[in-house]
Every structure is written in C-alpha cells, then in structure tokens.
Amino acid sequence: MPRGGESGLNGLTLDHEGRLVLAQHGDRRVAVMGCAADEARSPSSRRSPDRFEGARFNSPNDLVFKSNGDLYFT
C-alpha cells in the first residue's frame, strides 16, 4: 500500500534476464517488470519484496546486482 504524498520510483537496473527492476519509494517495495507482453506495462507483484524481518521498507532507493545475481539496495 502506498504511503501517500510521495509516489514514483527511484533506482532502476536490469536483472540477469534483462527485466527492469525498480526501487519504488512510494509503494515501499522493489518491483520487477515482466518480460511477457501481458506483463510489460505494469510491475509484477510476484517476487516484489516489501519487507525485512516483518517491517515494511521505508523508501527503496538505489539498486545493484552482484555478479552472482544477489540484489543489493538502499
């Protein structure tokens, strides 16, 4: 659920499959854009982390993938 007052996204990167990964600070999650035509227009809610140890993310910002595929973000 968006926290209100601050919408949009910040950091963008590509994963190892070429999908766009977004840091959505307004929605407080990390989202992945789908590759299929039916998924291409909106971020997928699958595999979209929005919590750590039960707490909602505050405002995901920058993203980077390590060479082994691990995702790091602030």
C-alpha positions in Angstrom: 0.0 0.0 0.0 1.4 3.4 -1.0 2.4 5.6 2.0 0.9 8.7 0.4 2.5 12.0 -0.5 5.5 10.5 -2.3 4.8 8.5 -5.4 7.0 7.1 -8.1 10.2 5.2 -8.3 13.9 6.0 -8.0 16.6 3.4 -8.8 16.4 1.3 -11.9 18.6 -1.6 -13.1 18.3 -4.7 -15.2 18.5 -8.3 -13.8 20.3 -11.2 -15.4 17.3 -12.0 -17.5 17.1 -8.4 -18.9 14.0 -7.4 -16.9 13.7 -3.9 -15.4 14.0 -3.8 -11.6 12.6 -0.7 -9.9 13.0 0.8 -6.5 9.5 2.1 -5.8 9.8 4.5 -2.9 6.2 5.5 -3.0 5.0 1.9 -2.9 7.8 0.9 -0.5 8.9 -2.1 -2.5 11.3 -3.4 -5.1 9.4 -4.5 -8.2 10.2 -6.4 -11.4 8.8 -5.5 -14.8 7.6 -8.6 -16.7 9.0 -9.8 -20.0 5.8 -11.1 -21.5 3.5 -8.8 -23.5 0.8 -9.1 -20.9 3.2 -8.1 -18.1 5.2 -5.4 -19.9 3.1 -2.4 -18.8 3.0 -2.8 -15.0 5.3 -4.0 -12.3 4.7 -7.6 -11.3 3.7 -8.2 -7.7 5.4 -11.5 -7.8 8.9 -11.5 -6.4 8.4 -7.9 -5.2 10.0 -7.7 -1.8 8.5 -5.0 0.5 9.6 -6.2 4.0 12.6 -7.1 6.0 12.2 -9.1 9.2 8.5 -8.2 9.2 8.9 -4.4 8.8 7.9 -2.5 5.7 10.7 -0.9 3.7 10.9 2.9 4.3 11.9 4.1 0.8 13.9 1.8 -1.5 16.4 4.0 -3.4 19.4 2.6 -5.4 19.8 -0.9 -6.7 22.7 -3.0 -7.9 23.2 -6.7 -8.8 26.3 -8.5 -7.7 27.9 -10.8 -10.4 26.3 -13.9 -8.7 22.8 -12.4 -9.0 22.3 -11.1 -5.5 20.4 -7.8 -5.3 21.6 -5.0 -3.1 19.6 -1.9 -2.4 19.5 1.1 -0.1 
